[in-house]
């Protein structure tokens, strides 16, 4: 019997959260869905975080992913933007961890490298390559959805490799791997 699993990929953001799902059967992947959660119209940052959490839980409850791949925040010059992005990523991770789903983080360059072979590829290049790989009829207007899908595909390509990023299967595993971040 061929093993089957579902991978949810998330590109966290407080303006747009992109996500995509693939089904893996044996060594083949199949496109399930990609979309985005639009958050621009909400001014309250806590409402945005609540909506990210609720949408992630809804995706988990609908598709029952076995694993979650999430784009890790990259280091930028704007500290406030990084804090907002980290919070968005954190609530998406908390949703997965609350359902005891294994989570793996990937740096943006690693995702781009896995999809296009170029760690500095543009969003458009990543989207076009995904369209080719997964035989997608069309691409969304905003490419945050394809970025979420790219995280899932990157995770599929990196399966079984030792250095696939940080991986957490529970709160206990997160705490044990981040003891330096825990206030004692």
C-alpha positions in Angstrom: 0.0 0.0 0.0 1.3 3.4 -1.0 1.8 5.9 1.8 -0.2 9.1 1.4 0.2 12.4 3.2 -0.8 16.0 2.9 1.5 19.0 3.4 0.3 22.5 4.2 2.6 25.3 3.2 2.3 28.7 4.7 3.7 32.1 3.8 2.9 34.1 6.9 2.1 37.8 6.8 -0.1 40.4 8.5 -1.3 41.9 5.2 -1.7 38.6 3.2 -1.1 35.1 4.4 -0.5 32.7 1.5 -1.1 29.0 1.7 -1.0 25.9 -0.4 -1.6 22.2 0.0 -0.2 19.3 -1.8 -1.0 15.6 -1.5 2.0 13.2 -1.7 1.4 9.6 -2.8 4.5 7.6 -2.8 7.1 9.8 -4.5 4.6 11.9 -6.5 3.0 15.2 -5.5 -0.5 16.4 -6.5 -1.8 19.9 -6.2 -4.8 20.3 -3.9 -5.3 24.0 -3.2 -3.8 27.4 -2.8 -5.2 30.6 -1.7 -4.6 33.6 0.5 -6.1 35.2 3.6 -6.5 38.9 2.9 -5.9 41.0 6.0 -5.5 44.6 4.7 -8.9 45.8 5.7 -8.3 45.0 9.4 -6.5 47.7 11.3 -6.2 46.0 14.7 -3.1 43.8 14.7 -4.6 41.4 17.3 -7.6 40.8 15.1 -5.2 40.0 12.2 -3.4 37.4 14.4 -6.7 35.9 15.5 -7.8 35.6 11.9 -4.5 33.9 10.9 -4.9 31.4 13.8 -8.5 30.7 12.9 -7.8 30.3 9.2 -4.9 27.9 9.9 -7.1 25.8 12.2 -9.9 25.8 9.5 -7.4 24.5 6.9 -6.1 21.8 9.4 -9.7 20.7 10.2 -10.7 20.6 6.5 -7.6 19.0 4.9 -6.0 17.1 7.9 -2.4 17.8 6.9 0.3 15.5 8.2 3.0 18.2 8.1 3.3 21.9 7.9 6.0 23.8 6.1 6.3 27.5 6.9 8.4 30.2 5.5 10.7 31.6 8.3 11.1 35.3 8.7 14.1 36.8 7.0 16.3 39.4 8.5 15.4 42.8 7.3 16.2 46.4 8.2 12.7 47.2 9.5 12.5 45.8 13.0 8.8 46.5 13.3 8.0 44.6 10.1 10.0 41.7 11.3 8.2 41.6 14.7 4.8 41.6 12.9 5.9 38.8 10.6 7.3 36.8 13.5 3.9 37.1 15.3 2.1 36.0 12.2 4.4 33.0 11.8 4.0 32.3 15.5 0.2 32.1 15.6 0.2 29.9 12.4 2.7 27.6 14.2 0.7 27.6 17.4 -2.4 26.5 15.4 -0.4 23.5 14.0 1.2 22.7 17.3 -2.2 22.8 19.0 -3.3 19.9 16.6 0.1 18.2 17.2 1.2 18.5 13.5 4.9 18.5 12.8 6.2 21.9 11.6 9.3 22.7 9.6 10.6 26.2 8.9 12.4 27.1 5.7 14.3 30.2 4.9 13.0 32.1 1.8 16.3 31.4 -0.1 16.0 27.7 0.6 12.4 27.6 -0.7 13.4 29.5 -3.9 16.5 27.2 -4.4 14.3 24.1 -4.0 11.8 25.3 -6.6 13.9 27.2 -9.1 17.5 26.2 -8.4 18.2 29.9 -7.7 18.0 31.2 -4.1 17.6 34.7 -5.4 14.7 33.9 -7.8 11.8 36.4 -8.0 8.3 35.6 -6.8 7.3 35.4 -10.5 10.0 32.9 -11.3 8.9 30.7 -8.3 5.2 31.0 -9.4 6.0 30.1 -13.0 8.1 27.1 -12.0 5.3 25.8 -9.7 2.8 26.3 -12.6 5.0 24.0 -14.7 5.8 21.4 -12.0 2.2 21.1 -10.8 0.5 21.8 -14.2 -1.5 24.7 -12.8 -3.9 26.2 -15.3 -3.4 29.8 -14.0 -1.7 31.7 -11.3 -3.3 34.0 -8.7 -3.0 37.8 -8.9 -1.1 38.0 -5.6 1.8 35.6 -5.4 1.6 35.1 -1.7 -0.5 32.0 -2.4 2.2 30.5 -4.6 4.8 31.3 -1.9 2.8 29.2 0.5 2.5 26.4 -2.1 6.3 26.7 -2.6 6.9 26.1 1.1 4.9 22.8 0.8 6.8 21.7 -2.4 10.1 22.6 -0.8 9.2 20.4 2.1 8.4 17.5 -0.2 11.7 18.0 -2.1 13.6 18.1 1.2 12.0 15.0 2.8 14.5 12.7 4.3 17.3 15.2 4.1 19.0 15.9 7.4 19.2 19.7 7.2 15.7 20.6 6.3 15.4 23.5 8.8 14.0 23.6 12.3 11.3 21.1 13.0 8.9 20.9 15.9 6.3 18.2 16.6 4.9 19.6 19.8 5.3 22.4 22.3 7.7 20.2 24.3 9.9 19.7 21.2 9.8 23.5 20.5 10.8 24.3 24.1 13.6 21.7 24.1 15.0 23.0 20.8 14.8 26.7 21.9 15.9 26.5 25.6 17.9 29.7 25.0 14.7 31.6 24.4 12.9 30.4 27.5 12.9 32.7 30.5 13.7 30.8 33.6 
